[in-house]
Amino acid sequence: MGESAATDPESPEASADANMSQSGARRIVPSVVASNLIVKLVVGILLIVLLAGGIAFYFQSGIADELDSQVKTQVEETAGLHSDIYTAWEGNRFDELRSIAGEEVLDQSAERPRSDRLTRARNNLDSFQQLHLVDTESGEVIASSAEEAVGENMFEMVDESFIGESGAFTTPYQYTSLTGETVVGFGRQRLLDDTHVLLGEVPATGGPNFRQTIEGSNTVIANQEGDVVFGESGVDPAVVGEGLSITVTRNDGEIHASTTFGERGLTVVTSSPESEAFALRDSVLRSFVIMLVLVFGVLIISTVIGGRSIASSITKLNDRAKEMGEGDLSVDLETSRRDEIGELYAGFASMRDSLQERISETEDARDEAETARKEAEVARAEAEELASYLQERTEEYSEIMRQVGMGDMTQRMTPDGEEESMDTIATEFNDMIEELEKTTGQLKSYVNEVEEAGAEVEQSAQTVRDASEQVADSIQKISDDAYNQKERLQAVSETMDKVTTELESMATVEGVDIQEPLANLQTMASNINEIAELSEETMAEAEDVAGAAEEQAAELNEVSKRANDLQQYAQPLRDILGRFETEAEHEFVFSVGPTGGAQSPTSRSPDEE
């Protein structure tokens, strides 16, 4: 019974113990704290901040050690990675030298072919600034991609012991090349001729690209004395490790990681500023301190300044939120506060306005949807009506086109004014058929007139041909008579010439005066000669007339032939045009005949123009 009473919270003994504890707490806690909510908050926050600060500093020391270890591991891994990168990069240079050194053109004794090959290799690879073929015994450059280097002594720049070695080597220092640049030498002995070494020079600034994991870090390739081989500047020999393992040192505000590789003791040294390397650790420490200070300050200030009004503001806001929850969106949510409470008021006001807008938008969308539905129904009905109308008109127009295609050009489409596009089609179709009907009717009339005119021309040509033949016969007779008369007159003229000659002889012998008769005879003979010449001219003119008559007859034959051909062509055309049915008013009468020209179906009279 005693144990159960002690453990039961409802028992009088438990209540008495609780009251005693509260009384003791009141005696321990000052009255100013116990009676003031703000002071309670400040004291509670202060205790929390102090406790959090102690815990934070405890863990910060452990985090700092862990971060230091991570930084050391990071710089070691970076140095090892850069060592591998340089080894691979150096191996690529040696592979390229081996490929070039194995070419047969370098076995020639002439300098020019070997130098040309080295020049091409330099231009193609872009790995070396210059390539030299060096005699291992004398150090003479016997071929080079730089013409001015041929004949020079390479021992003056590169240690003779390096060139005389077998295999591959890298000069553990920078030197000034024969062309005046600061370079690092990579050598490879020829396998087929160990008296020659192929030396490639790489600019001192042309080493491999080392990507850094820490801001402001720098990686150089240095020798054991700290002289830089590849990189921006030399390093302190104290940070250069001597073994193959990675050494980490801190010196002058920097953390260095170095590792040695190769037979020449080259070292990869990666240097990082401690401010950057340990930036995370320092940032964590600063963050803890700043966080504690800010949290403490903000909480204290916020509690002192805003504690009095927070409760009332939240209560008012809660009441107005309840009103909004009941559907009253006209509540006043204006406040002069600019702190988080003011933002909370603004958030509720924005939510209220958004709800009002959404409700309004929903109602508008509903009205628009109803309007769109009605418009869609009207548009669908109109579309169906238009489709039905177009279907009917299309069938009607198709039937008219079919009849026109079969030859009935009297068919016409009737515009009904319902659809502008269909009326346009009907109007243009009617205009086209009307023009075609006119043309067809005109062609019918023209073919008939041509056929009749051809017959008339052929008949006229026959008449003229008969007349020409008669004229030719008459002229031929005239020509024959003129020719006979000419011969008779010539005979009479010759006889009179003889008589005249005899009379002259007799007058001379007998002394008879016959001058006057003789003169008369001469005059008659002259007249007879003129008549004979006139007969000859008449005969020539008759021959010309006969030739003209023959030419005219030939032309008439040609005209008759063409008229006959025209009749033959007109008959099939008339048969074809007869298949088309046209209006009589579209058939024109053409003036076609032997004396008049045929008018074209498309020509117009002066009155029409």
C-alpha positions as CSV (number, residue, x, y, z in Angstrom):
1,M,0.0,0.0,0.0
2,G,2.8,2.4,0.8
3,E,4.6,1.7,-2.5
4,S,1.4,2.2,-4.6
5,A,0.7,5.5,-2.8
6,A,4.2,6.7,-3.5
7,T,3.9,6.0,-7.3
8,D,0.3,7.2,-7.9
9,P,0.3,10.8,-9.1
10,E,-3.2,11.3,-7.7
11,S,-2.2,10.4,-4.2
12,P,-1.9,13.1,-1.5
13,E,1.7,12.3,-1.0
14,A,2.6,13.0,-4.6
15,S,0.7,16.2,-4.6
16,A,2.5,17.3,-1.5
17,D,5.9,16.5,-3.1
18,A,5.0,18.5,-6.2
19,N,3.9,21.5,-4.3
20,M,7.1,21.4,-2.3
21,S,9.1,21.3,-5.5
22,Q,7.3,24.2,-7.0
23,S,7.7,26.2,-3.8
24,G,11.5,25.5,-3.8
25,A,11.7,26.5,-7.5
26,R,9.9,29.8,-6.7
27,R,12.4,30.5,-3.9
28,I,15.3,29.8,-6.3
29,V,14.0,31.7,-9.3
30,P,13.8,35.5,-8.7
31,S,10.4,37.0,-8.7
32,V,11.2,39.3,-11.6
33,V,11.8,36.3,-13.8
34,A,8.9,34.3,-12.5
35,S,6.4,37.2,-13.1
36,N,7.6,38.4,-16.5
37,L,7.2,36.4,-19.7
38,I,9.7,38.4,-21.6
39,V,12.4,38.0,-18.9
40,K,11.6,34.3,-18.9
41,L,12.1,34.1,-22.6
42,V,15.4,36.1,-22.4
43,V,16.8,34.0,-19.6
44,G,15.7,30.8,-21.3
45,I,17.2,31.8,-24.6
46,L,20.4,32.9,-22.8
47,L,20.8,29.5,-21.2
48,I,20.1,27.7,-24.5
49,V,22.7,29.9,-26.3
50,L,25.3,29.2,-23.6
51,L,24.6,25.5,-23.7
52,A,24.7,25.4,-27.5
53,G,27.9,27.5,-27.5
54,G,29.6,25.0,-25.2
55,I,28.5,22.1,-27.2
56,A,29.4,23.8,-30.5
57,F,32.9,24.7,-29.3
58,Y,33.4,21.1,-28.1
59,F,32.5,19.7,-31.5
60,Q,34.3,22.4,-33.3
61,S,37.6,21.4,-32.0
62,G,37.0,17.8,-33.3
63,I,35.7,19.1,-36.6
64,A,38.8,21.3,-37.0
65,D,41.1,18.3,-36.4
66,E,39.1,16.3,-38.9
67,L,39.2,19.1,-41.5
68,D,42.9,19.5,-41.0
69,S,43.4,15.8,-41.7
70,Q,41.2,16.0,-44.8
71,V,43.2,19.0,-46.1
72,K,46.4,17.1,-45.6
73,T,45.0,14.1,-47.4
74,Q,43.7,16.3,-50.2
75,V,47.0,17.9,-50.8
76,E,48.8,14.5,-50.7
77,E,46.3,13.1,-53.2
78,T,46.7,16.2,-55.4
79,A,50.5,15.9,-55.4
80,G,50.2,12.1,-56.2
81,L,47.7,12.8,-59.0
82,H,49.9,15.6,-60.5
83,S,52.9,13.2,-60.3
84,D,50.9,10.7,-62.3
85,I,49.8,13.3,-64.8
86,Y,53.4,14.5,-65.3
87,T,54.7,10.9,-65.7
88,A,52.0,10.2,-68.4
89,W,52.7,13.5,-70.1
90,E,56.5,12.9,-70.1
91,G,55.8,9.3,-71.4
92,N,53.8,10.8,-74.3
93,R,56.8,13.0,-75.2
94,F,59.1,10.0,-75.2
95,D,56.7,8.0,-77.3
96,E,56.6,10.7,-79.9
97,L,60.4,11.0,-79.9
98,R,60.7,7.2,-80.3
99,S,58.2,7.3,-83.3
100,I,60.2,10.0,-85.0
101,A,63.6,8.5,-84.2
102,G,62.6,5.2,-85.8
103,E,62.0,6.7,-89.3
104,E,64.4,5.7,-92.0
105,V,64.8,9.2,-93.4
106,L,67.0,10.0,-90.4
107,D,69.4,7.3,-91.5
108,Q,70.4,9.3,-94.6
109,S,73.7,11.1,-94.6
110,A,72.3,14.3,-96.2
111,E,71.3,17.0,-93.7
112,R,68.4,18.5,-95.7
113,P,66.1,15.5,-95.8
114,R,66.6,14.9,-92.1
115,S,66.0,18.5,-91.2
116,D,62.9,18.7,-93.4
117,R,61.5,15.6,-91.7
118,L,62.1,17.0,-88.2
119,T,60.4,20.3,-89.3
120,R,57.3,18.4,-90.5
121,A,57.2,16.4,-87.3
122,R,57.4,19.6,-85.2
123,N,54.6,21.2,-87.1
124,N,52.4,18.1,-87.0
125,L,52.8,17.3,-83.3
126,D,52.8,20.7,-81.7
127,S,54.5,19.0,-78.7
128,F,58.0,20.3,-79.2
129,Q,59.3,23.8,-80.0
130,Q,62.3,22.4,-81.8
131,L,63.7,19.0,-82.7
132,H,67.4,18.3,-83.0
133,L,69.4,15.2,-84.1
134,V,72.6,15.3,-82.1
135,D,75.8,13.3,-82.4
136,T,76.4,11.7,-79.0
137,E,80.2,11.8,-79.3
138,S,80.8,15.4,-80.5
139,G,77.5,17.0,-79.4
140,E,77.1,18.5,-82.9
141,V,73.6,19.1,-84.2
142,I,73.6,17.2,-87.5
143,A,69.9,18.0,-88.4
144,S,67.3,20.3,-86.8
145,S,63.9,21.8,-87.4
146,A,65.7,25.1,-86.7
147,E,68.1,25.8,-89.6
148,E,70.3,28.1,-87.4
149,A,70.9,25.2,-84.9
150,V,72.6,22.9,-87.5
151,G,76.3,22.6,-86.8
152,E,76.1,24.0,-83.2
153,N,77.4,22.1,-80.2
154,M,74.5,20.9,-78.0
155,F,77.0,20.0,-75.1
156,E,77.0,23.8,-74.4
157,M,73.4,23.6,-73.3
158,V,72.8,20.0,-72.3
159,D,75.1,18.0,-70.0
160,E,77.2,15.6,-72.1
161,S,76.4,12.8,-69.7
162,F,72.7,13.0,-70.5
163,I,73.2,12.8,-74.2
164,G,75.6,9.9,-73.9
165,E,73.2,7.8,-72.0
166,S,71.2,5.1,-73.6
167,G,67.4,5.2,-73.5
168,A,65.4,8.4,-72.7
169,F,66.2,11.4,-70.4
170,T,64.8,14.7,-69.3
171,T,67.1,17.6,-68.4
172,P,66.4,18.4,-64.7
173,Y,66.8,22.1,-65.4
174,Q,65.8,24.8,-67.9
175,Y,68.3,26.1,-70.4
176,T,68.4,28.7,-73.2
177,S,68.1,26.9,-76.6
178,L,70.1,27.6,-79.7
179,T,67.1,29.7,-81.0
180,G,67.0,31.8,-77.8
181,E,64.0,30.3,-75.9
182,T,63.9,29.0,-72.4
183,V,63.2,25.3,-72.8
184,V,63.5,21.8,-71.1
185,G,65.0,19.0,-73.1
186,F,63.6,15.6,-73.7
187,G,66.0,13.1,-75.3
188,R,65.6,9.7,-77.0
189,Q,68.5,7.6,-78.3
190,R,67.9,6.0,-81.7
191,L,67.6,2.2,-81.5
192,L,69.2,1.6,-84.9
193,D,72.0,4.1,-84.4
194,D,73.1,4.7,-80.8
195,T,75.5,7.4,-81.9
196,H,72.6,9.7,-82.5
197,V,70.1,11.2,-80.0
198,L,66.9,12.9,-81.0
199,L,66.4,15.9,-78.7
200,G,63.0,17.6,-78.4
201,E,62.8,21.0,-76.7
202,V,59.6,21.9,-74.8
203,P,59.0,25.5,-73.7
204,A,59.4,26.0,-70.0
205,T,55.8,27.3,-69.9
206,G,54.5,24.3,-71.9
207,G,54.3,21.6,-69.2
208,P,51.2,19.6,-68.4
209,N,48.0,21.3,-67.3
210,F,47.5,20.6,-63.5
211,R,44.0,21.1,-62.3
212,Q,43.8,22.3,-58.7
213,T,41.4,21.3,-56.1
214,I,42.1,24.2,-53.8
215,E,41.8,27.8,-54.9
216,G,45.1,29.6,-55.4
217,S,47.2,26.4,-55.5
218,N,50.2,26.1,-57.7
219,T,52.1,23.0,-58.9
220,V,55.6,23.0,-60.2
221,I,58.2,20.5,-61.3
222,A,61.4,21.2,-59.6
223,N,64.8,19.6,-59.1
224,Q,66.4,18.8,-55.7
225,E,67.8,22.3,-55.4
226,G,64.3,23.8,-55.7
227,D,65.0,25.2,-59.2
228,V,61.8,25.1,-61.3
229,V,61.8,22.9,-64.3
230,F,58.1,23.4,-65.3
231,G,56.0,26.0,-63.5
232,E,55.8,29.7,-62.6
233,S,58.5,30.0,-59.9
234,G,61.0,28.1,-57.9
235,V,60.4,26.7,-54.4
236,D,62.2,26.5,-51.1
237,P,64.5,23.5,-51.1
238,A,63.2,22.8,-47.6
239,V,59.8,21.7,-49.0
240,V,61.3,19.4,-51.6
241,G,61.1,15.8,-50.4
242,E,63.9,13.3,-50.9
243,G,62.0,10.1,-51.1
244,L,59.3,8.5,-53.2
245,S,56.7,9.0,-50.5
246,I,54.6,12.2,-50.4
247,T,55.9,14.8,-47.9
248,V,53.6,17.5,-46.5
249,T,55.1,20.6,-44.9
250,R,53.8,24.0,-43.9
251,N,56.0,27.1,-44.5
252,D,55.3,30.9,-44.9
253,G,51.5,30.6,-44.8
254,E,51.4,27.8,-47.3
255,I,51.0,24.0,-47.2
256,H,53.2,22.0,-49.5
257,A,53.0,18.5,-50.7
258,S,55.9,17.0,-52.7
259,T,56.9,13.6,-54.2
260,T,60.0,12.7,-56.0
261,F,60.0,10.5,-59.2
262,G,62.4,9.5,-61.9
263,E,66.2,8.9,-62.0
264,R,67.0,12.7,-62.1
265,G,65.2,13.4,-58.8
266,L,62.5,15.6,-60.2
267,T,59.9,16.5,-57.7
268,V,56.3,17.5,-58.0
269,V,55.5,20.3,-55.5
270,T,52.0,21.4,-55.0
271,S,51.6,24.6,-52.8
272,S,48.3,25.8,-51.5
273,P,47.6,28.9,-49.4
274,E,46.7,27.9,-45.8
275,S,43.9,30.5,-46.0
276,E,42.3,28.6,-48.8
277,A,43.3,25.1,-47.7
278,F,41.8,25.6,-44.3
279,A,39.1,27.9,-45.4
280,L,36.4,25.4,-44.6
281,R,37.7,24.9,-41.0
282,D,37.9,28.7,-40.5
283,S,34.5,29.1,-42.0
284,V,33.0,26.6,-39.7
285,L,34.5,28.2,-36.7
286,R,33.4,31.7,-37.8
287,S,30.0,30.3,-38.6
288,F,29.6,28.8,-35.1
289,V,30.6,32.1,-33.5
290,I,28.5,34.3,-35.7
291,M,25.6,32.0,-35.4
292,L,25.7,32.1,-31.6
293,V,26.1,35.9,-31.5
294,L,23.4,36.5,-34.1
295,V,21.0,34.0,-32.6
296,F,21.5,35.4,-29.1
297,G,21.1,39.0,-30.3
298,V,18.2,38.4,-32.5
299,L,16.3,36.4,-30.0
300,I,16.9,38.8,-27.2
301,I,16.0,41.9,-29.3
302,S,13.0,40.2,-30.8
303,T,11.8,39.0,-27.4
304,V,12.2,42.4,-25.8
305,I,10.8,44.5,-28.6
306,G,8.2,42.3,-30.1
307,G,7.1,40.0,-27.3
308,R,4.5,42.4,-26.0
309,S,2.6,42.7,-29.3
310,I,3.0,39.2,-30.7
311,A,0.3,37.6,-28.6
312,S,-2.3,40.3,-29.3
313,S,-1.5,40.5,-33.0
314,I,-1.6,36.7,-33.4
315,T,-4.9,36.6,-31.4
316,K,-6.5,39.2,-33.7
317,L,-5.2,37.5,-36.8
318,N,-6.6,34.2,-35.5
319,D,-10.0,35.7,-35.0
320,R,-10.0,37.1,-38.5
321,A,-8.8,33.8,-39.9
322,K,-11.8,32.1,-38.3
323,E,-14.1,34.7,-39.9
324,M,-12.5,34.0,-43.3
325,G,-12.9,30.3,-42.6
326,E,-16.6,30.9,-42.1
327,G,-16.9,32.5,-45.5
328,D,-16.5,36.2,-44.8
329,L,-13.9,37.4,-47.2
330,S,-14.5,41.1,-46.4
331,V,-12.5,41.1,-43.1
332,D,-10.0,43.9,-42.5
333,L,-6.4,42.6,-42.6
334,E,-4.7,46.0,-42.7
335,T,-1.8,46.4,-40.2
336,S,1.0,48.9,-39.6
337,R,3.5,46.3,-38.6
338,R,6.4,45.6,-41.0
339,D,7.9,42.6,-39.2
340,E,7.0,38.9,-39.6
341,I,3.6,39.6,-38.1
342,G,3.0,42.2,-40.7
343,E,4.1,39.7,-43.4
344,L,1.7,37.2,-41.9
345,Y,-1.1,39.7,-42.1
346,A,0.0,40.5,-45.7
347,G,0.0,36.7,-46.4
348,F,-3.5,36.3,-45.1
349,A,-4.6,39.4,-47.1
350,S,-3.0,38.0,-50.2
351,M,-4.6,34.7,-49.6
352,R,-8.0,36.4,-49.2
353,D,-7.5,38.5,-52.4
354,S,-6.4,35.3,-54.2
355,L,-9.5,33.5,-53.1
356,Q,-11.7,36.3,-54.2
357,E,-9.9,36.4,-57.6
358,R,-10.2,32.7,-58.0
359,I,-13.9,32.8,-57.2
360,S,-14.4,35.6,-59.6
361,E,-12.3,33.9,-62.3
362,T,-14.2,30.7,-61.7
363,E,-17.5,32.5,-62.2
364,D,-16.2,34.3,-65.3
365,A,-14.8,31.1,-66.7
366,R,-18.1,29.4,-66.1
367,D,-19.9,32.2,-68.0
368,E,-17.3,32.1,-70.8
369,A,-17.6,28.4,-71.1
370,E,-21.4,28.7,-71.3
371,T,-21.1,31.4,-74.0
372,A,-18.5,29.4,-75.9
373,R,-20.8,26.3,-75.7
374,K,-23.7,28.3,-77.2
375,E,-21.5,29.8,-79.9
376,A,-20.1,26.4,-80.7
377,E,-23.6,25.0,-81.1
378,V,-24.6,27.9,-83.4
379,A,-21.3,27.5,-85.4
380,R,-21.9,23.7,-85.7
381,A,-25.4,24.3,-86.9
382,E,-24.2,26.9,-89.4
383,A,-21.4,24.6,-90.6
384,E,-23.9,21.7,-91.1
385,E,-26.2,24.0,-93.0
386,L,-23.4,25.3,-95.1
387,A,-22.1,21.8,-95.8
388,S,-25.6,20.7,-96.9
389,Y,-25.9,23.8,-99.1
390,L,-22.5,23.3,-100.6
391,Q,-23.2,19.6,-101.3
392,E,-26.4,20.5,-103.2
393,R,-24.8,23.3,-105.2
394,T,-21.9,21.1,-106.0
395,E,-24.1,18.4,-107.3
396,E,-26.1,20.9,-109.4
397,Y,-22.9,22.5,-110.8
398,S,-21.4,19.1,-111.5
399,E,-24.5,18.1,-113.5
400,I,-24.4,21.4,-115.5
401,M,-20.6,20.9,-116.2
402,R,-21.3,17.3,-117.3
403,Q,-24.0,18.5,-119.8
404,V,-21.6,21.2,-121.1
405,G,-18.9,18.6,-121.4
406,M,-21.3,16.5,-123.6
407,G,-21.8,19.5,-126.0
408,D,-24.8,21.4,-124.6
409,M,-23.4,24.9,-124.3
410,T,-26.8,26.4,-123.6
411,Q,-26.6,25.3,-120.0
412,R,-25.9,28.0,-117.3
413,M,-25.3,28.1,-113.6
414,T,-27.7,30.2,-111.6
415,P,-26.2,32.3,-108.7
416,D,-28.6,32.3,-105.7
417,G,-26.8,34.9,-103.5
418,E,-26.4,32.5,-100.6
419,E,-22.6,32.0,-100.8
420,E,-20.3,34.5,-102.4
421,S,-17.7,31.9,-103.4
422,M,-20.3,29.7,-105.1
423,D,-21.8,32.7,-106.9
424,T,-18.4,33.7,-108.1
425,I,-17.8,30.2,-109.5
426,A,-21.2,30.3,-111.2
427,T,-20.7,33.8,-112.7
428,E,-17.2,33.0,-114.0
429,F,-18.3,29.7,-115.4
430,N,-21.3,31.3,-117.2
431,D,-18.9,34.0,-118.7
432,M,-16.5,31.3,-119.8
433,I,-19.3,29.1,-121.4
434,E,-20.8,32.2,-123.0
435,E,-17.5,33.1,-124.6
436,L,-17.0,29.5,-125.7
437,E,-20.5,29.3,-127.1
438,K,-19.9,32.5,-129.1
439,T,-16.6,31.2,-130.4
440,T,-18.2,27.9,-131.4
441,G,-21.1,29.6,-133.1
442,Q,-18.8,31.9,-135.0
443,L,-16.7,28.9,-136.0
444,K,-19.8,27.1,-137.4
445,S,-20.8,30.2,-139.5
446,Y,-17.2,30.7,-140.6
447,V,-16.8,27.1,-141.7
448,N,-20.0,27.3,-143.8
449,E,-19.0,30.5,-145.4
450,V,-15.5,29.2,-146.1
451,E,-17.0,26.1,-147.8
452,E,-19.4,28.2,-149.9
453,A,-16.6,30.7,-150.8
454,G,-14.3,27.8,-151.8
455,A,-17.0,26.5,-154.2
456,E,-17.5,29.9,-155.7
457,V,-13.7,30.5,-156.0
458,E,-13.3,27.1,-157.7
459,Q,-16.2,27.9,-160.2
460,S,-14.8,31.4,-160.9
461,A,-11.4,30.0,-161.4
462,Q,-12.8,27.5,-163.9
463,T,-14.5,30.2,-165.9
464,V,-11.4,32.4,-165.9
465,R,-9.4,29.4,-166.9
466,D,-11.6,28.7,-169.9
467,A,-11.5,32.4,-171.0
468,S,-7.7,32.4,-170.7
469,E,-7.5,29.3,-172.9
470,Q,-9.7,31.1,-175.6
471,V,-7.6,34.2,-175.3
472,A,-4.4,32.2,-175.7
473,D,-5.8,30.4,-178.8
474,S,-6.8,33.8,-180.4
475,I,-3.5,35.3,-179.7
476,Q,-1.8,32.3,-181.2
477,K,-3.8,32.7,-184.4
478,I,-3.0,36.4,-184.5
479,S,0.7,35.6,-184.0
480,D,0.6,33.1,-186.8
481,D,-1.1,35.6,-189.2
482,A,1.3,38.3,-188.3
483,Y,4.2,36.0,-189.0
484,N,2.8,35.1,-192.4
485,Q,2.1,38.7,-193.2
486,K,5.6,39.6,-192.1
487,E,7.1,37.0,-194.5
488,R,5.0,38.2,-197.4
489,L,5.9,41.8,-196.8
490,Q,9.6,40.9,-196.6
491,A,9.2,39.1,-200.0
492,V,7.5,42.2,-201.5
493,S,10.2,44.4,-200.0
494,E,13.0,42.3,-201.5
495,T,11.2,42.3,-204.9
496,M,10.9,46.1,-204.8
497,D,14.6,46.4,-203.8
498,K,15.5,44.4,-206.9
499,V,13.2,46.5,-209.2
500,T,14.8,49.6,-207.8
501,T,18.2,48.3,-208.4
502,E,17.4,47.4,-212.0
503,L,15.8,50.8,-212.6
504,E,18.9,52.5,-211.4
505,S,21.0,50.4,-213.7
506,M,18.7,51.2,-216.6
507,A,18.7,54.8,-215.9
508,T,22.5,54.9,-215.9
509,V,22.8,53.0,-219.1
510,E,19.9,54.5,-221.2
511,G,19.8,57.9,-219.7
512,V,16.2,57.7,-218.8
513,D,14.9,60.0,-216.0
514,I,13.3,57.7,-213.5
515,Q,14.2,59.5,-210.3
516,E,10.7,60.3,-209.4
517,P,9.3,56.8,-209.9
518,L,12.4,55.5,-208.2
519,A,11.8,57.7,-205.2
520,N,8.2,56.5,-205.0
521,L,9.3,52.9,-205.1
522,Q,11.9,53.6,-202.3
523,T,9.2,55.2,-200.3
524,M,6.9,52.3,-200.7
525,A,9.7,49.9,-199.8
526,S,10.4,51.9,-196.7
527,N,6.7,51.8,-195.7
528,I,6.6,48.1,-196.3
529,N,9.6,47.6,-194.1
530,E,8.0,49.6,-191.3
531,I,4.8,47.5,-191.7
532,A,6.9,44.4,-191.4
533,E,8.6,45.7,-188.3
534,L,5.2,46.6,-186.9
535,S,4.0,43.1,-187.6
536,E,7.0,41.7,-185.8
537,E,6.3,43.9,-182.7
538,T,2.7,42.8,-182.8
539,M,3.8,39.2,-182.9
540,A,6.1,39.8,-179.9
541,E,3.3,41.5,-177.9
542,A,1.0,38.7,-178.8
543,E,3.5,36.2,-177.4
544,D,3.8,38.2,-174.2
545,V,0.1,38.3,-173.8
546,A,0.0,34.5,-174.4
547,G,2.6,34.0,-171.7
548,A,0.7,36.2,-169.3
549,A,-2.4,34.2,-170.0
550,E,-0.6,31.0,-169.3
551,E,0.7,32.4,-166.0
552,Q,-2.7,33.5,-165.0
553,A,-4.1,30.1,-165.8
554,A,-1.4,28.5,-163.6
555,E,-2.3,30.8,-160.7
556,L,-5.9,30.1,-161.2
557,N,-5.2,26.4,-161.0
558,E,-3.3,27.0,-157.7
559,V,-6.2,29.0,-156.3
560,S,-8.7,26.3,-157.4
561,K,-6.5,23.7,-155.7
562,R,-6.4,25.7,-152.5
563,A,-10.1,26.3,-152.6
564,N,-10.7,22.5,-153.0
565,D,-8.3,21.8,-150.0
566,L,-10.2,24.4,-147.9
567,Q,-13.5,22.7,-148.7
568,Q,-12.0,19.3,-147.7
569,Y,-10.8,20.7,-144.4
570,A,-14.0,22.7,-143.7
571,Q,-16.2,19.5,-143.9
572,P,-14.6,17.6,-140.9
573,L,-14.5,20.8,-138.9
574,R,-18.2,21.4,-139.6
575,D,-19.0,17.9,-138.5
576,I,-17.2,18.3,-135.2
577,L,-18.7,21.7,-134.5
578,G,-22.1,20.3,-135.3
579,R,-21.9,18.2,-132.1
580,F,-22.1,21.4,-130.0
581,E,-25.5,23.0,-129.3
582,T,-25.4,26.8,-129.4
583,E,-27.8,29.7,-129.5
584,A,-28.6,31.1,-133.0
585,E,-27.8,34.6,-131.9
586,H,-24.2,33.6,-131.4
587,E,-23.7,32.5,-135.0
588,F,-22.3,35.3,-137.1
589,V,-22.4,35.8,-140.9
590,F,-19.1,36.3,-142.5
591,S,-18.5,38.0,-145.8
592,V,-16.4,35.4,-147.6
593,G,-16.2,35.3,-151.4
594,P,-14.0,35.5,-154.4
595,T,-14.1,39.3,-154.3
596,G,-14.2,39.9,-150.5
597,G,-11.9,38.8,-147.7
598,A,-12.9,36.3,-145.0
599,Q,-13.5,38.0,-141.6
600,S,-11.9,36.3,-138.6
601,P,-14.3,34.9,-136.0
602,T,-12.6,36.9,-133.3
603,S,-12.4,40.2,-135.3
604,R,-14.8,43.0,-134.7
605,S,-16.5,45.4,-137.0
606,P,-15.9,49.1,-136.5
607,D,-19.4,49.5,-135.0
608,E,-18.6,46.8,-132.4
609,E,-15.4,48.6,-131.4
